[in-house]
Amino acid sequence: MGGFAGSHHHTVARLEERGLVRLVCTCDPNADAFGAERAAWQFPSRGVQVFADDRAMLDACHQSLDMVIIPTPIQLHARMHAAVTARGLPAYVEKPPTLDHLELERMIAADQRARKASVVGFNFIIEKLRLAVKERLLAGEFGAVQEATLGARWPRPASYFARNDWAGRLLAPDGSVVLDSCFGNAMAHFVHNLLFWAGGPGQFSWAQPTTVRAELYRAHQIEGADTFFVETVSTTGATLRFALSHACAGASSHCETVRCERAEIRYCVGRHLEIRWQDGRVEQTPLEAFDPLLENYLDYLRYLRGAGERPATTLVDTRPFVHLNDLAHISSGIIAPVPPAQISAVRDEKEQLDYLEVAGMAAAHENFLAHGVWPSASGWERKPAEVVTASDLPRFHDVVRAMAGK
């Protein structure tokens, strides 16, 4: 019931008011700590049963359920999904489904036991304008995709990395893989989006990485990385670059850019779509109001009722994302600390929160995205990373344990 699960509860309550679903039960190991929330969500009048353990909940209620929502810590997704599908039920699994490629394959296999396919909560794939532009891409209107980039800087204070016992961690306290980061978790929607733009030949397709090179850095005092520079070449020959960071202050920014033979597409989530043609034409379309969580529930409910052909993102669809994340860690090999001389503290008086600002971060993003210049080649202190492929995935667990000092 805590964390982002609260957003799911609010959304399900709205759907219940519309007569589309009924919440049967929920669980939390600290269920008694959520008295105010349970009252606000009107659990007693809605007849919602509350359990302290998910397995006990499934044992008691599974025959009354059509689906189960899993908005829990990353390292719990696979176990919970296995318990749900063992009872023939599909799941709405929060993103990322897992950041361990071997665990993902076990989840894909387990999903075959369910009556319907599970969905992974990557929220922006079903935007109507996004789907329309993907159709135009596949039709060849813009020419072949040559390059796609994602630049994103989302400031996060030190308190963000203390929000629970797995935040900013490579491994959970029990040793299971977490890889909580801007790339794998907070901005995972947008990484998945960029792979979607470059995917083909079908509309619901994602670019498959062939080679991957990455440089990972940390400015915060955390186990994992707070800054990623990643480059991959897809099976279609398109180059994708990602520059993401939490080590910054001020306003958040992110933008997905797709460069094709005849046009450049810029998709700024929550703002607008802009298409700049080489002949000088410019299309700019404001994005419609979009409630990601609500719309994804509605889309998945249509599928469960037989009115939709497929979930927006299946577990199989997340292979490129999970592989890219794992290969980025393998390629980097280390998480290089940002030199203290480059880091300054910034106090947000309005929020009463402390942020870090890394000197040269904006320029490093721009140089990498626009020109492919790696930070290690422009003064950041680390050795260049190696280029890796899917054949290197067996090294993943050893690399992550070494990064974590295990």
Buried (B, 14 or more C-beta within 10 A) or exposed (E): BBEEBBBBBBBBBBBBEEEEBEBBBBBBEEBEEBEEBBEEBEBEEEEBBBBEEBEEBBEEBBEEBBBBBBBBBBBBBBBBBBBBBEBEBBBBBBBBBBBBBBBBBBBBEBBEBBEBBBBBBBBBBBBEBBBEBBEBBBEEEBEEBBBBBBBBBBBBBBEBBEEEEBBBBBBBEEEBBBBBBBBBBBBBBBBBBBBBBBBBEEEBBBBBBEBBBBBBBBBBEBBBBBBBBBBBBBEBEBBBBBBBBBBBBEEEBBBBBBBBEEBBBBBBBEEEBBBBEEEEEEEEEEBEEBEBBBBBBBBBBEBBEEEBEEBBBBBBBBBBBBBBBBBBBBBBBBBBEBEEEBBEEBEEEEEEBEBBBBEBBBEBBEBBBEEEBBBBEEEBEBEEBEBBBBEBBEBBBEBBBEBBEE
